[in-house]
Amino acid sequence: MIATPYSASPRFPHRKHHVVTMSALIVSFWAVAALMVIAAHQVIGPMSQHVSIAVQLAAIVCAGFAYMALTAREATVDHALLVGSLWLLFSIIAEMIITAHFGHAWFELIGPPTKPVYRCLLMFGWVAAPALFARARA
C-alpha cells in the first residue's frame, strides 16, 4: 500500500473561520484597499480626476476579489454584502477620525461631496466589490 499525504482539514479559503480571524481578515483587506485608494488619489488625482476614480474603483474591486478568493471562497452574497458594508463603514469612520485629527475635511476614501457622482461610485464600489465575486447561493 502506498501512503499518500492527506490533510483532513480543508484549504484556507474553504474553511469556516473563527469570528476573530474573520474580523482581522476583513479589516486587513480593507486596509490594503484603502491604501491603494489613497495612493491612486494622491498620485493620479492631480493629473486626471476621471482616471483617478477609475483606478480607485479598480483597486477596490481587486481587493474584493482578493478577499473573496483567498479567504471566503465559499461565502454567499449575504456575507459579501456584509463585508462590503463594513468596508464602507470603516472608510467613513477613517475619514471622520482623520478630519477630526487634522482639523480640515479629508475625502480620499469616499470621494468629495462637491462631486456627488464620484462619491456615489466610490461608496457603491466599497459595498459591491466583494459581492461581485460571491457565490449565488449556499
Phi and psi in radians as a Rosetta constraint file:
Dihedral C 1 N 2 CA 2 C 2 CIRCULARHARMONIC -1.725 0.35
Dihedral N 2 CA 2 C 2 N 3 CIRCULARHARMONIC 2.269 0.35
Dihedral C 2 N 3 CA 3 C 3 CIRCULARHARMONIC -1.459 0.35
Dihedral N 3 CA 3 C 3 N 4 CIRCULARHARMONIC 2.227 0.35
Dihedral C 3 N 4 CA 4 C 4 CIRCULARHARMONIC -2.015 0.35
Dihedral N 4 CA 4 C 4 N 5 CIRCULARHARMONIC 2.495 0.35
Dihedral C 4 N 5 CA 5 C 5 CIRCULARHARMONIC -1.220 0.35
Dihedral N 5 CA 5 C 5 N 6 CIRCULARHARMONIC 2.250 0.35
Dihedral C 5 N 6 CA 6 C 6 CIRCULARHARMONIC -2.396 0.35
Dihedral N 6 CA 6 C 6 N 7 CIRCULARHARMONIC 2.315 0.35
Dihedral C 6 N 7 CA 7 C 7 CIRCULARHARMONIC -1.886 0.35
Dihedral N 7 CA 7 C 7 N 8 CIRCULARHARMONIC 2.155 0.35
Dihedral C 7 N 8 CA 8 C 8 CIRCULARHARMONIC -1.261 0.35
Dihedral N 8 CA 8 C 8 N 9 CIRCULARHARMONIC -0.433 0.35
Dihedral C 8 N 9 CA 9 C 9 CIRCULARHARMONIC -1.573 0.35
Dihedral N 9 CA 9 C 9 N 10 CIRCULARHARMONIC 2.470 0.35
Dihedral C 9 N 10 CA 10 C 10 CIRCULARHARMONIC -1.227 0.35
Dihedral N 10 CA 10 C 10 N 11 CIRCULARHARMONIC 2.847 0.35
Dihedral C 10 N 11 CA 11 C 11 CIRCULARHARMONIC -1.083 0.35
Dihedral N 11 CA 11 C 11 N 12 CIRCULARHARMONIC 2.817 0.35
Dihedral C 11 N 12 CA 12 C 12 CIRCULARHARMONIC -0.937 0.35
Dihedral N 12 CA 12 C 12 N 13 CIRCULARHARMONIC -0.838 0.35
Dihedral C 12 N 13 CA 13 C 13 CIRCULARHARMONIC -1.162 0.35
Dihedral N 13 CA 13 C 13 N 14 CIRCULARHARMONIC -0.368 0.35
Dihedral C 13 N 14 CA 14 C 14 CIRCULARHARMONIC -1.670 0.35
Dihedral N 14 CA 14 C 14 N 15 CIRCULARHARMONIC -0.050 0.35
Dihedral C 14 N 15 CA 15 C 15 CIRCULARHARMONIC -1.606 0.35
Dihedral N 15 CA 15 C 15 N 16 CIRCULARHARMONIC 2.542 0.35
Dihedral C 15 N 16 CA 16 C 16 CIRCULARHARMONIC -1.367 0.35
Dihedral N 16 CA 16 C 16 N 17 CIRCULARHARMONIC 2.330 0.35
Dihedral C 16 N 17 CA 17 C 17 CIRCULARHARMONIC -1.820 0.35
Dihedral N 17 CA 17 C 17 N 18 CIRCULARHARMONIC 2.727 0.35
Dihedral C 17 N 18 CA 18 C 18 CIRCULARHARMONIC -1.167 0.35
Dihedral N 18 CA 18 C 18 N 19 CIRCULARHARMONIC 2.686 0.35
Dihedral C 18 N 19 CA 19 C 19 CIRCULARHARMONIC -1.026 0.35
Dihedral N 19 CA 19 C 19 N 20 CIRCULARHARMONIC -0.715 0.35
Dihedral C 19 N 20 CA 20 C 20 CIRCULARHARMONIC -1.163 0.35
Dihedral N 20 CA 20 C 20 N 21 CIRCULARHARMONIC -0.744 0.35
Dihedral C 20 N 21 CA 21 C 21 CIRCULARHARMONIC -1.099 0.35
Dihedral N 21 CA 21 C 21 N 22 CIRCULARHARMONIC -0.789 0.35
Dihedral C 21 N 22 CA 22 C 22 CIRCULARHARMONIC -1.114 0.35
Dihedral N 22 CA 22 C 22 N 23 CIRCULARHARMONIC -0.706 0.35
Dihedral C 22 N 23 CA 23 C 23 CIRCULARHARMONIC -1.101 0.35
Dihedral N 23 CA 23 C 23 N 24 CIRCULARHARMONIC -0.749 0.35
Dihedral C 23 N 24 CA 24 C 24 CIRCULARHARMONIC -1.111 0.35
Dihedral N 24 CA 24 C 24 N 25 CIRCULARHARMONIC -0.684 0.35
Dihedral C 24 N 25 CA 25 C 25 CIRCULARHARMONIC -1.176 0.35
Dihedral N 25 CA 25 C 25 N 26 CIRCULARHARMONIC -0.717 0.35
Dihedral C 25 N 26 CA 26 C 26 CIRCULARHARMONIC -1.074 0.35
Dihedral N 26 CA 26 C 26 N 27 CIRCULARHARMONIC -0.810 0.35
Dihedral C 26 N 27 CA 27 C 27 CIRCULARHARMONIC -1.162 0.35
Dihedral N 27 CA 27 C 27 N 28 CIRCULARHARMONIC -0.705 0.35
Dihedral C 27 N 28 CA 28 C 28 CIRCULARHARMONIC -1.115 0.35
Dihedral N 28 CA 28 C 28 N 29 CIRCULARHARMONIC -0.805 0.35
Dihedral C 28 N 29 CA 29 C 29 CIRCULARHARMONIC -1.202 0.35
Dihedral N 29 CA 29 C 29 N 30 CIRCULARHARMONIC -0.595 0.35
Dihedral C 29 N 30 CA 30 C 30 CIRCULARHARMONIC -1.118 0.35
Dihedral N 30 CA 30 C 30 N 31 CIRCULARHARMONIC -0.748 0.35
Dihedral C 30 N 31 CA 31 C 31 CIRCULARHARMONIC -1.060 0.35
Dihedral N 31 CA 31 C 31 N 32 CIRCULARHARMONIC -0.726 0.35
Dihedral C 31 N 32 CA 32 C 32 CIRCULARHARMONIC -1.123 0.35
Dihedral N 32 CA 32 C 32 N 33 CIRCULARHARMONIC -0.775 0.35
Dihedral C 32 N 33 CA 33 C 33 CIRCULARHARMONIC -1.095 0.35
Dihedral N 33 CA 33 C 33 N 34 CIRCULARHARMONIC -0.736 0.35
Dihedral C 33 N 34 CA 34 C 34 CIRCULARHARMONIC -1.095 0.35
Dihedral N 34 CA 34 C 34 N 35 CIRCULARHARMONIC -0.717 0.35
Dihedral C 34 N 35 CA 35 C 35 CIRCULARHARMONIC -1.118 0.35
Dihedral N 35 CA 35 C 35 N 36 CIRCULARHARMONIC -0.684 0.35
Dihedral C 35 N 36 CA 36 C 36 CIRCULARHARMONIC -1.148 0.35
Dihedral N 36 CA 36 C 36 N 37 CIRCULARHARMONIC -0.682 0.35
Dihedral C 36 N 37 CA 37 C 37 CIRCULARHARMONIC -1.151 0.35
Dihedral N 37 CA 37 C 37 N 38 CIRCULARHARMONIC -0.765 0.35
Dihedral C 37 N 38 CA 38 C 38 CIRCULARHARMONIC -1.101 0.35
Dihedral N 38 CA 38 C 38 N 39 CIRCULARHARMONIC -0.757 0.35
Dihedral C 38 N 39 CA 39 C 39 CIRCULARHARMONIC -1.087 0.35
Dihedral N 39 CA 39 C 39 N 40 CIRCULARHARMONIC -0.757 0.35
Dihedral C 39 N 40 CA 40 C 40 CIRCULARHARMONIC -1.109 0.35
Dihedral N 40 CA 40 C 40 N 41 CIRCULARHARMONIC -0.705 0.35
Dihedral C 40 N 41 CA 41 C 41 CIRCULARHARMONIC -1.134 0.35
Dihedral N 41 CA 41 C 41 N 42 CIRCULARHARMONIC -0.735 0.35
Dihedral C 41 N 42 CA 42 C 42 CIRCULARHARMONIC -1.355 0.35
Dihedral N 42 CA 42 C 42 N 43 CIRCULARHARMONIC -0.590 0.35
Dihedral C 42 N 43 CA 43 C 43 CIRCULARHARMONIC -1.513 0.35
Dihedral N 43 CA 43 C 43 N 44 CIRCULARHARMONIC -0.819 0.35
Dihedral C 43 N 44 CA 44 C 44 CIRCULARHARMONIC -1.640 0.35
Dihedral N 44 CA 44 C 44 N 45 CIRCULARHARMONIC -0.497 0.35
Dihedral C 44 N 45 CA 45 C 45 CIRCULARHARMONIC -0.909 0.35
Dihedral N 45 CA 45 C 45 N 46 CIRCULARHARMONIC -0.794 0.35
Dihedral C 45 N 46 CA 46 C 46 CIRCULARHARMONIC -1.126 0.35
Dihedral N 46 CA 46 C 46 N 47 CIRCULARHARMONIC -0.452 0.35
Dihedral C 46 N 47 CA 47 C 47 CIRCULARHARMONIC -1.450 0.35
Dihedral N 47 CA 47 C 47 N 48 CIRCULARHARMONIC -0.815 0.35
Dihedral C 47 N 48 CA 48 C 48 CIRCULARHARMONIC -2.714 0.35
Dihedral N 48 CA 48 C 48 N 49 CIRCULARHARMONIC 2.085 0.35
Dihedral C 48 N 49 CA 49 C 49 CIRCULARHARMONIC -1.187 0.35
Dihedral N 49 CA 49 C 49 N 50 CIRCULARHARMONIC -0.644 0.35
Dihedral C 49 N 50 CA 50 C 50 CIRCULARHARMONIC -1.135 0.35
Dihedral N 50 CA 50 C 50 N 51 CIRCULARHARMONIC -0.815 0.35
Dihedral C 50 N 51 CA 51 C 51 CIRCULARHARMONIC -1.152 0.35
Dihedral N 51 CA 51 C 51 N 52 CIRCULARHARMONIC -0.649 0.35
Dihedral C 51 N 52 CA 52 C 52 CIRCULARHARMONIC -1.068 0.35
Dihedral N 52 CA 52 C 52 N 53 CIRCULARHARMONIC -0.779 0.35
Dihedral C 52 N 53 CA 53 C 53 CIRCULARHARMONIC -1.114 0.35
Dihedral N 53 CA 53 C 53 N 54 CIRCULARHARMONIC -0.721 0.35
Dihedral C 53 N 54 CA 54 C 54 CIRCULARHARMONIC -1.096 0.35
Dihedral N 54 CA 54 C 54 N 55 CIRCULARHARMONIC -0.735 0.35
Dihedral C 54 N 55 CA 55 C 55 CIRCULARHARMONIC -1.206 0.35
Dihedral N 55 CA 55 C 55 N 56 CIRCULARHARMONIC -0.671 0.35
Dihedral C 55 N 56 CA 56 C 56 CIRCULARHARMONIC -1.092 0.35
Dihedral N 56 CA 56 C 56 N 57 CIRCULARHARMONIC -0.780 0.35
Dihedral C 56 N 57 CA 57 C 57 CIRCULARHARMONIC -1.101 0.35
Dihedral N 57 CA 57 C 57 N 58 CIRCULARHARMONIC -0.698 0.35
Dihedral C 57 N 58 CA 58 C 58 CIRCULARHARMONIC -1.106 0.35
Dihedral N 58 CA 58 C 58 N 59 CIRCULARHARMONIC -0.671 0.35
Dihedral C 58 N 59 CA 59 C 59 CIRCULARHARMONIC -1.132 0.35
Dihedral N 59 CA 59 C 59 N 60 CIRCULARHARMONIC -0.718 0.35
Dihedral C 59 N 60 CA 60 C 60 CIRCULARHARMONIC -1.149 0.35
Dihedral N 60 CA 60 C 60 N 61 CIRCULARHARMONIC -0.754 0.35
Dihedral C 60 N 61 CA 61 C 61 CIRCULARHARMONIC -1.139 0.35
Dihedral N 61 CA 61 C 61 N 62 CIRCULARHARMONIC -0.700 0.35
Dihedral C 61 N 62 CA 62 C 62 CIRCULARHARMONIC -1.088 0.35
Dihedral N 62 CA 62 C 62 N 63 CIRCULARHARMONIC -0.708 0.35
Dihedral C 62 N 63 CA 63 C 63 CIRCULARHARMONIC -1.151 0.35
Dihedral N 63 CA 63 C 63 N 64 CIRCULARHARMONIC -0.674 0.35
Dihedral C 63 N 64 CA 64 C 64 CIRCULARHARMONIC -1.106 0.35
Dihedral N 64 CA 64 C 64 N 65 CIRCULARHARMONIC -0.727 0.35
Dihedral C 64 N 65 CA 65 C 65 CIRCULARHARMONIC -1.115 0.35
Dihedral N 65 CA 65 C 65 N 66 CIRCULARHARMONIC -0.799 0.35
Dihedral C 65 N 66 CA 66 C 66 CIRCULARHARMONIC -1.077 0.35
Dihedral N 66 CA 66 C 66 N 67 CIRCULARHARMONIC -0.751 0.35
Dihedral C 66 N 67 CA 67 C 67 CIRCULARHARMONIC -1.070 0.35
Dihedral N 67 CA 67 C 67 N 68 CIRCULARHARMONIC -0.867 0.35
Dihedral C 67 N 68 CA 68 C 68 CIRCULARHARMONIC -1.186 0.35
Dihedral N 68 CA 68 C 68 N 69 CIRCULARHARMONIC -0.667 0.35
Dihedral C 68 N 69 CA 69 C 69 CIRCULARHARMONIC -1.314 0.35
Dihedral N 69 CA 69 C 69 N 70 CIRCULARHARMONIC -0.626 0.35
Dihedral C 69 N 70 CA 70 C 70 CIRCULARHARMONIC -1.630 0.35
Dihedral N 70 CA 70 C 70 N 71 CIRCULARHARMONIC -0.455 0.35
Dihedral C 70 N 71 CA 71 C 71 CIRCULARHARMONIC -2.166 0.35
Dihedral N 71 CA 71 C 71 N 72 CIRCULARHARMONIC -0.450 0.35
Dihedral C 71 N 72 CA 72 C 72 CIRCULARHARMONIC -2.399 0.35
Dihedral N 72 CA 72 C 72 N 73 CIRCULARHARMONIC 0.920 0.35
Dihedral C 72 N 73 CA 73 C 73 CIRCULARHARMONIC -1.077 0.35
Dihedral N 73 CA 73 C 73 N 74 CIRCULARHARMONIC -0.582 0.35
Dihedral C 73 N 74 CA 74 C 74 CIRCULARHARMONIC -1.613 0.35
Dihedral N 74 CA 74 C 74 N 75 CIRCULARHARMONIC 0.107 0.35
Dihedral C 74 N 75 CA 75 C 75 CIRCULARHARMONIC -1.264 0.35
Dihedral N 75 CA 75 C 75 N 76 CIRCULARHARMONIC 2.616 0.35
Dihedral C 75 N 76 CA 76 C 76 CIRCULARHARMONIC -1.654 0.35
Dihedral N 76 CA 76 C 76 N 77 CIRCULARHARMONIC -3.138 0.35
Dihedral C 76 N 77 CA 77 C 77 CIRCULARHARMONIC -1.100 0.35
Dihedral N 77 CA 77 C 77 N 78 CIRCULARHARMONIC -0.612 0.35
Dihedral C 77 N 78 CA 78 C 78 CIRCULARHARMONIC -1.024 0.35
Dihedral N 78 CA 78 C 78 N 79 CIRCULARHARMONIC -0.824 0.35
Dihedral C 78 N 79 CA 79 C 79 CIRCULARHARMONIC -1.116 0.35
Dihedral N 79 CA 79 C 79 N 80 CIRCULARHARMONIC -0.759 0.35
Dihedral C 79 N 80 CA 80 C 80 CIRCULARHARMONIC -1.116 0.35
Dihedral N 80 CA 80 C 80 N 81 CIRCULARHARMONIC -0.694 0.35
Dihedral C 80 N 81 CA 81 C 81 CIRCULARHARMONIC -1.206 0.35
Dihedral N 81 CA 81 C 81 N 82 CIRCULARHARMONIC -0.603 0.35
Dihedral C 81 N 82 CA 82 C 82 CIRCULARHARMONIC -1.098 0.35
Dihedral N 82 CA 82 C 82 N 83 CIRCULARHARMONIC -0.795 0.35
Dihedral C 82 N 83 CA 83 C 83 CIRCULARHARMONIC -1.081 0.35
Dihedral N 83 CA 83 C 83 N 84 CIRCULARHARMONIC -0.781 0.35
Dihedral C 83 N 84 CA 84 C 84 CIRCULARHARMONIC -1.074 0.35
Dihedral N 84 CA 84 C 84 N 85 CIRCULARHARMONIC -0.709 0.35
Dihedral C 84 N 85 CA 85 C 85 CIRCULARHARMONIC -1.135 0.35
Dihedral N 85 CA 85 C 85 N 86 CIRCULARHARMONIC -0.682 0.35
Dihedral C 85 N 86 CA 86 C 86 CIRCULARHARMONIC -1.138 0.35
Dihedral N 86 CA 86 C 86 N 87 CIRCULARHARMONIC -0.701 0.35
Dihedral C 86 N 87 CA 87 C 87 CIRCULARHARMONIC -1.063 0.35
Dihedral N 87 CA 87 C 87 N 88 CIRCULARHARMONIC -0.732 0.35
Dihedral C 87 N 88 CA 88 C 88 CIRCULARHARMONIC -1.134 0.35
Dihedral N 88 CA 88 C 88 N 89 CIRCULARHARMONIC -0.742 0.35
Dihedral C 88 N 89 CA 89 C 89 CIRCULARHARMONIC -1.056 0.35
Dihedral N 89 CA 89 C 89 N 90 CIRCULARHARMONIC -0.783 0.35
Dihedral C 89 N 90 CA 90 C 90 CIRCULARHARMONIC -1.063 0.35
Dihedral N 90 CA 90 C 90 N 91 CIRCULARHARMONIC -0.686 0.35
Dihedral C 90 N 91 CA 91 C 91 CIRCULARHARMONIC -1.129 0.35
Dihedral N 91 CA 91 C 91 N 92 CIRCULARHARMONIC -0.768 0.35
Dihedral C 91 N 92 CA 92 C 92 CIRCULARHARMONIC -1.127 0.35
Dihedral N 92 CA 92 C 92 N 93 CIRCULARHARMONIC -0.775 0.35
Dihedral C 92 N 93 CA 93 C 93 CIRCULARHARMONIC -1.115 0.35
Dihedral N 93 CA 93 C 93 N 94 CIRCULARHARMONIC -0.734 0.35
Dihedral C 93 N 94 CA 94 C 94 CIRCULARHARMONIC -1.074 0.35
Dihedral N 94 CA 94 C 94 N 95 CIRCULARHARMONIC -0.735 0.35
Dihedral C 94 N 95 CA 95 C 95 CIRCULARHARMONIC -1.156 0.35
Dihedral N 95 CA 95 C 95 N 96 CIRCULARHARMONIC -0.651 0.35
Dihedral C 95 N 96 CA 96 C 96 CIRCULARHARMONIC -1.150 0.35
Dihedral N 96 CA 96 C 96 N 97 CIRCULARHARMONIC -0.734 0.35
Dihedral C 96 N 97 CA 97 C 97 CIRCULARHARMONIC -1.148 0.35
Dihedral N 97 CA 97 C 97 N 98 CIRCULARHARMONIC -0.783 0.35
Dihedral C 97 N 98 CA 98 C 98 CIRCULARHARMONIC -1.172 0.35
Dihedral N 98 CA 98 C 98 N 99 CIRCULARHARMONIC -0.690 0.35
Dihedral C 98 N 99 CA 99 C 99 CIRCULARHARMONIC -1.082 0.35
Dihedral N 99 CA 99 C 99 N 100 CIRCULARHARMONIC -0.761 0.35
Dihedral C 99 N 100 CA 100 C 100 CIRCULARHARMONIC -1.170 0.35
Dihedral N 100 CA 100 C 100 N 101 CIRCULARHARMONIC -0.645 0.35
Dihedral C 100 N 101 CA 101 C 101 CIRCULARHARMONIC -1.226 0.35
Dihedral N 101 CA 101 C 101 N 102 CIRCULARHARMONIC -0.779 0.35
Dihedral C 101 N 102 CA 102 C 102 CIRCULARHARMONIC -1.576 0.35
Dihedral N 102 CA 102 C 102 N 103 CIRCULARHARMONIC -0.272 0.35
Dihedral C 102 N 103 CA 103 C 103 CIRCULARHARMONIC 1.434 0.35
Dihedral N 103 CA 103 C 103 N 104 CIRCULARHARMONIC 0.132 0.35
Dihedral C 103 N 104 CA 104 C 104 CIRCULARHARMONIC -2.458 0.35
Dihedral N 104 CA 104 C 104 N 105 CIRCULARHARMONIC 2.773 0.35
Dihedral C 104 N 105 CA 105 C 105 CIRCULARHARMONIC -1.105 0.35
Dihedral N 105 CA 105 C 105 N 106 CIRCULARHARMONIC 2.479 0.35
Dihedral C 105 N 106 CA 106 C 106 CIRCULARHARMONIC -2.411 0.35
Dihedral N 106 CA 106 C 106 N 107 CIRCULARHARMONIC 2.043 0.35
Dihedral C 106 N 107 CA 107 C 107 CIRCULARHARMONIC -2.243 0.35
Dihedral N 107 CA 107 C 107 N 108 CIRCULARHARMONIC 0.681 0.35
Dihedral C 107 N 108 CA 108 C 108 CIRCULARHARMONIC -1.392 0.35
Dihedral N 108 CA 108 C 108 N 109 CIRCULARHARMONIC -0.451 0.35
Dihedral C 108 N 109 CA 109 C 109 CIRCULARHARMONIC -1.556 0.35
Dihedral N 109 CA 109 C 109 N 110 CIRCULARHARMONIC -0.592 0.35
Dihedral C 109 N 110 CA 110 C 110 CIRCULARHARMONIC -2.087 0.35
Dihedral N 110 CA 110 C 110 N 111 CIRCULARHARMONIC 0.160 0.35
Dihedral C 110 N 111 CA 111 C 111 CIRCULARHARMONIC 1.535 0.35
Dihedral N 111 CA 111 C 111 N 112 CIRCULARHARMONIC 2.742 0.35
Dihedral C 111 N 112 CA 112 C 112 CIRCULARHARMONIC -1.345 0.35
Dihedral N 112 CA 112 C 112 N 113 CIRCULARHARMONIC 2.531 0.35
Dihedral C 112 N 113 CA 113 C 113 CIRCULARHARMONIC -1.203 0.35
Dihedral N 113 CA 113 C 113 N 114 CIRCULARHARMONIC -0.277 0.35
Dihedral C 113 N 114 CA 114 C 114 CIRCULARHARMONIC -1.300 0.35
Dihedral N 114 CA 114 C 114 N 115 CIRCULARHARMONIC -0.279 0.35
Dihedral C 114 N 115 CA 115 C 115 CIRCULARHARMONIC -2.134 0.35
Dihedral N 115 CA 115 C 115 N 116 CIRCULARHARMONIC 1.422 0.35
Dihedral C 115 N 116 CA 116 C 116 CIRCULARHARMONIC -1.119 0.35
Dihedral N 116 CA 116 C 116 N 117 CIRCULARHARMONIC -0.523 0.35
Dihedral C 116 N 117 CA 117 C 117 CIRCULARHARMONIC -1.163 0.35
Dihedral N 117 CA 117 C 117 N 118 CIRCULARHARMONIC -0.789 0.35
Dihedral C 117 N 118 CA 118 C 118 CIRCULARHARMONIC -1.102 0.35
Dihedral N 118 CA 118 C 118 N 119 CIRCULARHARMONIC -0.708 0.35
Dihedral C 118 N 119 CA 119 C 119 CIRCULARHARMONIC -1.091 0.35
Dihedral N 119 CA 119 C 119 N 120 CIRCULARHARMONIC -0.797 0.35
Dihedral C 119 N 120 CA 120 C 120 CIRCULARHARMONIC -1.113 0.35
Dihedral N 120 CA 120 C 120 N 121 CIRCULARHARMONIC -0.700 0.35
Dihedral C 120 N 121 CA 121 C 121 CIRCULARHARMONIC -1.083 0.35
Dihedral N 121 CA 121 C 121 N 122 CIRCULARHARMONIC -0.796 0.35
Dihedral C 121 N 122 CA 122 C 122 CIRCULARHARMONIC -1.164 0.35
Dihedral N 122 CA 122 C 122 N 123 CIRCULARHARMONIC -0.728 0.35
Dihedral C 122 N 123 CA 123 C 123 CIRCULARHARMONIC -1.136 0.35
Dihedral N 123 CA 123 C 123 N 124 CIRCULARHARMONIC -0.733 0.35
Dihedral C 123 N 124 CA 124 C 124 CIRCULARHARMONIC -1.120 0.35
Dihedral N 124 CA 124 C 124 N 125 CIRCULARHARMONIC -0.668 0.35
Dihedral C 124 N 125 CA 125 C 125 CIRCULARHARMONIC -1.071 0.35
Dihedral N 125 CA 125 C 125 N 126 CIRCULARHARMONIC -0.736 0.35
Dihedral C 125 N 126 CA 126 C 126 CIRCULARHARMONIC -1.055 0.35
Dihedral N 126 CA 126 C 126 N 127 CIRCULARHARMONIC -0.728 0.35
Dihedral C 126 N 127 CA 127 C 127 CIRCULARHARMONIC -1.326 0.35
Dihedral N 127 CA 127 C 127 N 128 CIRCULARHARMONIC -0.731 0.35
Dihedral C 127 N 128 CA 128 C 128 CIRCULARHARMONIC -1.512 0.35
Dihedral N 128 CA 128 C 128 N 129 CIRCULARHARMONIC -0.350 0.35
Dihedral C 128 N 129 CA 129 C 129 CIRCULARHARMONIC -0.976 0.35
Dihedral N 129 CA 129 C 129 N 130 CIRCULARHARMONIC -0.872 0.35
Dihedral C 129 N 130 CA 130 C 130 CIRCULARHARMONIC -1.149 0.35
Dihedral N 130 CA 130 C 130 N 131 CIRCULARHARMONIC -0.580 0.35
Dihedral C 130 N 131 CA 131 C 131 CIRCULARHARMONIC -1.197 0.35
Dihedral N 131 CA 131 C 131 N 132 CIRCULARHARMONIC -0.377 0.35
Dihedral C 131 N 132 CA 132 C 132 CIRCULARHARMONIC -1.114 0.35
Dihedral N 132 CA 132 C 132 N 133 CIRCULARHARMONIC -0.412 0.35
Dihedral C 132 N 133 CA 133 C 133 CIRCULARHARMONIC -2.031 0.35
Dihedral N 133 CA 133 C 133 N 134 CIRCULARHARMONIC 0.315 0.35
Dihedral C 133 N 134 CA 134 C 134 CIRCULARHARMONIC -1.580 0.35
Dihedral N 134 CA 134 C 134 N 135 CIRCULARHARMONIC 2.791 0.35
Dihedral C 134 N 135 CA 135 C 135 CIRCULARHARMONIC -1.292 0.35
Dihedral N 135 CA 135 C 135 N 136 CIRCULARHARMONIC 2.640 0.35
Dihedral C 135 N 136 CA 136 C 136 CIRCULARHARMONIC -1.232 0.35
Dihedral N 136 CA 136 C 136 N 137 CIRCULARHARMONIC -0.644 0.35
Dihedral C 136 N 137 CA 137 C 137 CIRCULARHARMONIC -2.576 0.35
Dihedral N 137 CA 137 C 137 N 138 CIRCULARHARMONIC 2.901 0.35
